[in-house]
Amino acid sequence: MYRAEPACSIRLAALPTVIVDLAQRSAAIDRGDRRGSSSLVEDLRGRAQLTEIPLDGAADDLLLVYRAACAADADGAGAILFRRQAEGEAGSSHPPAVRSLAQVLFDSLRAEAPNTPLLAHVALALRALLGGASSRDEGATPRGGLATWQERRAVAFMDERLDQSFPVSAVAEVCGLSVNHFSRAFRRSMGKPPHRWLLDRRIGRARELLRETNLALADIALACGFAEQSHFTRVFTRTVGMPPGAWRRAAD
């Protein structure tokens, strides 16, 4: 049986917050004030336990916190931040049911007496749909790394633009993160910083074109995002250990 309980004694976010204690099967609401409201969000972001989901027409941001126990630290906890969708931002890649469950949370919080048993059930449903705020499809998310949907979005964004020049801030934006936070999280998840990952991806694409096409080196350089053939040759040689022309001959 779910029951309403006071929030944990630690100071939580000033955003309307649903705190779900899964061990005690209870839910509580912390409305708080705005002082220090960013601290919980930033702390959870740093621990790779915050999944951010943009929603159309949300009147207010809602931070939903899962807590395994009422403990002083956030280990074992996860959070989902439902926020207003920025203008021009791509739609959420999460299952459609997430949007419906989010609406239930918003509607409940607007009521004079929020239904805490319902909130707890919705929290469990969201946890099942999203696999937990800190889980991944394959293995666990490294602490401080990207969420699975952010990693997929970042990789897809860069893969589609291998022949273009773009700043790291553009990739961070599609993941809903600041440049510094994105760079740290990307390196934690992928094992290398974004610019190094992109360079390696471009060299990988160049090797495919060298092996599978008869394109001139200058054309391959442009197709892989290098401004000129000489730059492409220097980077390829430094990365692979031989010039692209020699590598092509050896691959034949």
Secondary structure, 3 states (H helix, E strand, C coil): CCEECCCCCCCCCCCCEEEEECCCCEEEEECCCCCCHHHHHHHHHHCCCEEEEEECCCCCCEEEEEECCCCCCCCCCEEEEEEECCCCCCCCCCCHHHHHHHHHHHHHHHCCCCCHHHHHHHHHHHHHHHCCCCECCCCECCCCCCCHHHHHHHHHHHHCCCCCCCCHHHHHHHCCCCHHHHHHHHHHHHCCCHHHHHHHHHHHHHHHHHHHCCCCHHHHHHHCCCCCHHHHHHHHHHHHCCCHHHHHHHHC
